[in-house]
Structure formats: C-alpha cells, structure tokens
Amino acid sequence: MGGLHDSNRQPGILALQRGPHCDCYISAYGEFYPCRQSPLSCGNVRQQHFIDIWRDSEPLKEVRSIRLKDLSGCSQCAHGSTCTRCPGLAFMEGNMRGPFYRGL
C-alpha cells in the first residue's frame, strides 16, 4: 500500500481516507470497521461473508463516498490533497463529513 503521496491515489480522495478503499479492521468479536479509528460497524464476519460486507455494506459505502469537495471548510484548503483528516475520528466528534479537530 502506498503512502500519503501515492501516485496511484484517486483524485479527490483524502490521503488517509484510503483505508476503507484498501483495508479494514475486524475486532476479536468479528465486527467489521472501516479502520481502527472508526466506531462505525459495517457488519460482522461471524454473521456475513467478508466479501459481502466489503462490497455491499451501506455504512462502508457512505464512508467511501466522502470526497474533499463534500467537506465544508476543507474543500478550499491548500492542504486538501495531503490532508490526514480521519472520517472515523470526525464521526466520533459528531459528523463524519465534518472536519476532524485535533484540539490545536
């Protein structure tokens, strides 16, 4: 998997948002999450086939649909192409499509 400046990255997809496009996190209980940071369960591999969750999970589709242009306050930022915004952490702050504030 490439890094933040991966030349194969799709335009408009935030740098660290590649997680739900390339990998996932599965808990010891089988819960499938878009990444380690996200509390948004997309299914359970003990109840569904992995490939069915990967391809058909509505919550995962929602996370994957987020583009830089959709983020208020972020779409015009000069750092948009290399932003390390995490949709999972933004979700915990109340809005998956909102900015993630690091308490700076």
GIHU-V880103 format. One record per backbone hydrogen bond with DSSP energy under -0.5 kcal/mol. NH is the residue of the N-H (numbers start at 1). CO is the residue of the C=O. If there is no record, write none. Layout:
nh,co
NH,CO
NH,CO
This chain:
nh,co
6,3
9,6
13,10
14,12
16,83
17,14
18,15
19,16
20,17
21,18
22,18
22,19
23,19
25,33
27,31
30,27
32,43
33,25
33,31
34,40
38,35
41,39
42,32
43,32
45,30
47,44
48,44
53,49
54,50
55,51
56,52
57,53
61,57
62,58
63,59
64,60
65,61
66,62
66,63
68,12
70,67
71,68
72,70
74,71
75,71
77,74
80,77
82,79
83,79
83,80
87,85
90,86
91,87
92,88
93,89
94,91
95,90
98,95
101,99
102,100
